[in-house]
Amino acid sequence: MSPAAHNSPMALCPARCATARGFTLLEALVASVIMSLTVTAVAMALGGGRQHALEARDQLQAGLAAEALMDEILAADYADLISYDGHDEPPGSMVTFDDDPYPDSFYRIGRRAAVVEQLLSIGALGAKIKGMDIAVEAYDLEGRIIVTLSRFVPEPAP
């Protein structure tokens, strides 16, 4: 054997080196699995954070959109309130009181209104008040209701 071959690591410990190579491969596989699990967990956490941020934005925008429609309805004359019954603006098609489209960031939100004549009884006073019950809902692309507002508007005195 040549002196270079005699001093090589394989010549010094052939059984140990063969075992070490297999063990190193196993270590690499275990490390790859651990790394892929870590990357998957981080990706899921980031995705969950993004989803939470979208839901928070939807809730805020739905609240704003519902309040704006309620304000528009309440600004109308009492006799015109019933005309808002069945009003529906699907997601992406909402307009302001002046018929200007809402900003593009509101594309995920829609809103609808229901107006019903009602006779409200106040038991403790024995009084009955005629008026309109107004309900406004803001909903998302899947039709899930995010915000609901309700107001009772009494009929004006003659």
Buried (B, 14 or more C-beta within 10 A) or exposed (E): EEEEEEEEEEEEEEEEEEEEEEEEEEEEEEEEEEEEEEEEEEEEEEEEEEEEEEEEBBBEBBBBBBBBBBEBBEEBEEEEBBEBBEBEBEBBEBEEEEEEEBEEEBBBBBBBBBBEEBEEEEEEEEEEEEBBBBBBBBBBEEEEEBBEBEEEBEBEEE
